[in-house]
Amino acid sequence: MTESEKGPLGRRRGRGARERILSASQQLFREQGINQTGMDQLCAVAQVSKRTAYQHFPSKDELVAEYLRRFDPDIMPGVFDRTDLTPRERLLAAFDIPASMPLCPYIAAAVELHDPEHPASQYARDYKVAIAARLTETAREAGATNPEQLGEQLALLIDGASARTRVLNTESFPTAATIATILIDNAIPAS
């Protein structure tokens, strides 16, 4: 980086500041939580001034909401958009989550923020509704007799496994996948 690209205090200026802020928020919010991450620390990691940060995000609340919005904008495309799997296999693929995966960021944000009207809480709620809808749609494609019920059951199972993995620091998704298999087998008539 040349001297002309540096701003005050030797920090990078302008270009890419928004992306650096979002990248730093993703790292810090996942590692230490939303409430434990201060704007000073976030700005230091992103190499921006507080002024620049607040130009891009007028409040930390807006930054948190954008962090969640960008996390998985297509609702698990690596599962639901796979054409190499049958609908039943896609339902089960939703449980192929490695143990190293941290707590679902939507659950973590909702728990940390405590305010159901916070923009990030609303986004987390919308995302969780969208996951259940994708599961329901896939259950319908698979021929489930009650796809809405199966979609909700699987969504609850995913969220429970995510929380249990975090709380117990153990792999809960293999057990959840076993339960999901039973639920799916009971909900989809044998052909």
Salt bridges, closest charged atoms under 4 A:
GLU3 OE2 - LYS6 NZ 3.76
GLU19 OE2 - ARG70 NH1 2.99
ASP40 OD1 - LYS50 NZ 3.08
ASP61 OD1 - HIS118 NE2 2.76
GLU66 OE2 - ARG18 NH2 3.94
GLU66 OE1 - ARG69 NE 2.93
ASP81 OD1 - ARG134 NH2 2.81
ASP84 OD2 - ARG82 NH2 2.71
GLU141 OE1 - ARG90 NH2 2.45
GLU148 OE2 - ARG140 NH2 2.39
ASP159 OD1 - LYS128 NZ 2.59
ASP185 OD1 - ARG88 NH2 2.46
